[in-house]
Amino acid sequence: MKWYLSLAKCKWAMARMFVPLAMLCIANTAKAQSQALDLSVAVVTPTTLVKRADLDFGLIVPGANGGRVTMNVNGSRTANGTIILVGTDFHVARFAGQGSINQRVQIRLPNNINLTGPGPAMLLNNFRFGPDPELPLTFNQAGNGRNVRITGAAGVFGFVVGADLQVGANQPTGVYTGTFDVTINYQ
């Protein structure tokens, strides 16, 4: 009988050691992981303008005769001449602002600018704008001019900007950059 009692005590002692050991193993197999994410928000206040995205023509191969790359306000990109378009990492510039519902706004874009880089400057011209599909029905364009009427809720509106990039023959490889001003006149 003593043997059974000591065996029972031994089993109890083993169980008391095994449970914490098992819990330690389980705790070590459940590891926490985290991933950092980028985020942003555009805050607009009355009579302001906020840039939401830069104009980016993406990757191009110029070719022997060069040509023109057009960034359309619908977000598509086309080319003529000997230019080859590469990839899908391109986009129009995006802007947001706030005025009053039914307020007229004049949007002024530059005539042209130069992009500079490792080779000859490239001309960026024929700037144009259109409604931002991410902020639908936010303005009505008044005629063919640069005047719009704000129709969005709370007077918030958005628009996109496209342009034409003139690429030289055998334009040297590299990143070309430039800046342009967008002016809003709230009327």
C-alpha positions in Angstrom: 0.0 0.0 0.0 2.8 2.3 0.7 4.0 1.8 -2.8 0.7 3.0 -4.3 0.7 6.0 -2.0 4.2 7.0 -3.0 3.4 6.4 -6.7 0.3 8.6 -6.3 2.5 11.3 -4.6 5.1 10.9 -7.4 2.4 11.3 -10.1 1.1 14.4 -8.3 4.6 15.9 -8.1 5.2 15.2 -11.8 1.8 16.7 -12.7 2.7 19.8 -10.7 6.0 20.1 -12.6 4.5 19.3 -16.0 1.7 21.8 -16.0 3.9 24.9 -15.5 6.4 23.5 -18.0 3.6 23.0 -20.6 2.3 26.5 -20.0 5.8 27.9 -20.5 6.1 26.1 -23.8 2.7 27.2 -24.9 3.5 30.8 -23.9 6.7 30.7 -26.0 5.0 29.5 -29.1 2.5 32.3 -29.1 4.7 35.2 -30.2 3.4 38.7 -30.9 4.2 40.3 -34.2 3.7 43.8 -35.4 3.9 45.7 -38.7 4.4 49.4 -39.1 2.0 51.1 -41.5 2.1 54.5 -43.1 -1.0 56.6 -42.9 -2.0 60.2 -43.7 -5.0 62.4 -43.7 -5.8 65.6 -45.6 -7.5 68.2 -43.4 -9.2 71.1 -45.2 -10.5 74.3 -43.7 -12.4 77.1 -45.4 -10.6 78.8 -48.3 -7.6 76.4 -48.3 -6.0 74.1 -50.8 -4.2 70.9 -49.9 -2.0 68.8 -52.1 -3.0 65.1 -51.8 -0.6 63.6 -54.4 2.2 64.6 -56.7 2.1 64.4 -60.5 4.1 61.3 -61.4 4.7 60.1 -65.0 6.3 56.8 -63.9 8.9 54.9 -65.8 9.6 55.6 -69.5 12.1 54.6 -72.1 12.8 57.6 -74.4 13.9 55.9 -77.6 15.9 57.3 -80.5 13.4 60.1 -81.5 11.9 61.0 -78.1 8.3 62.1 -78.1 5.5 63.1 -75.7 4.0 61.4 -72.6 0.5 62.6 -71.7 -0.9 62.2 -68.2 -4.7 62.4 -68.7 -7.0 63.7 -66.0 -8.8 60.4 -66.0 -5.6 58.8 -64.7 -4.4 57.1 -67.9 -1.1 57.7 -69.5 -0.3 57.6 -73.2 2.8 58.2 -75.3 3.8 59.0 -78.9 7.0 59.0 -80.8 9.5 56.3 -79.8 8.7 56.4 -76.1 7.9 53.1 -74.3 5.8 53.3 -71.2 6.9 50.9 -68.4 4.9 49.7 -65.4 1.8 51.0 -63.6 3.4 53.3 -61.0 2.2 56.7 -62.3 -0.6 59.1 -61.3 -2.2 62.5 -61.7 -1.7 65.2 -59.1 -4.5 65.5 -56.6 -5.8 68.5 -54.6 -8.6 69.2 -52.2 -10.0 72.4 -50.9 -13.0 73.9 -49.1 -15.2 76.9 -49.8 -18.9 77.3 -49.6 -21.5 75.4 -51.5 -22.2 77.1 -54.9 -19.2 79.3 -54.5 -17.2 80.0 -57.6 -13.5 79.1 -57.6 -10.9 79.9 -60.3 -8.1 77.3 -60.7 -4.9 78.6 -62.2 -2.2 76.3 -63.5 1.2 77.2 -65.1 1.7 77.4 -68.8 4.9 75.2 -68.6 7.8 74.3 -66.4 11.1 72.4 -66.9 12.0 69.2 -65.2 15.7 69.0 -64.4 17.9 65.9 -64.0 21.1 64.4 -65.2 20.4 65.3 -68.9 18.8 68.2 -70.8 15.7 69.7 -69.2 12.3 68.2 -70.2 9.4 70.6 -70.9 6.1 70.0 -69.0 3.2 71.8 -70.6 -0.5 71.7 -71.5 -1.5 71.5 -67.9 -5.2 70.6 -67.4 -7.5 69.8 -64.5 -10.6 67.7 -64.0 -12.8 66.4 -61.2 -11.2 63.9 -58.7 -13.1 60.6 -58.9 -12.2 60.1 -55.2 -14.4 63.1 -54.4 -17.2 62.6 -56.9 -19.5 65.4 -58.0 -17.7 68.0 -56.1 -17.7 70.8 -58.7 -19.1 71.8 -62.0 -16.8 73.4 -64.5 -18.2 76.7 -65.8 -17.6 76.7 -69.5 -14.2 75.9 -71.0 -12.4 78.2 -68.6 -10.7 77.5 -65.3 -13.8 78.5 -63.2 -15.7 75.9 -61.2 -18.7 76.0 -58.9 -18.4 74.0 -55.6 -21.2 71.5 -55.3 -19.8 69.1 -52.7 -21.2 68.6 -49.2 -19.8 71.1 -46.7 -18.1 73.0 -49.6 -15.3 70.4 -49.9 -14.0 69.8 -53.5 -11.3 67.9 -55.2 -9.6 68.0 -58.5 -6.8 66.3 -60.4 -4.1 67.8 -62.6 -2.5 66.2 -65.7 0.0 67.6 -68.3 2.2 66.7 -71.2 5.9 65.8 -70.8 8.2 66.5 -73.8 10.9 63.9 -73.8 14.1 64.4 -75.8 15.7 61.8 -78.2 17.8 59.4 -76.2 17.1 61.4 -73.0 19.7 60.4 -70.5 18.7 58.0 -67.7 17.9 59.4 -64.3 15.2 61.0 -62.2 13.9 64.4 -63.4 12.1 66.7 -61.0 10.4 70.0 -60.9 7.7 72.0 -59.1 4.6 73.8 -60.2 2.2 76.2 -58.5 -1.6 75.7 -58.4 -3.4 78.9 -57.4 -7.0 79.0 -56.2 -9.0 82.2 -56.2 -12.2 81.9 -54.1 -14.7 84.3 -55.5 
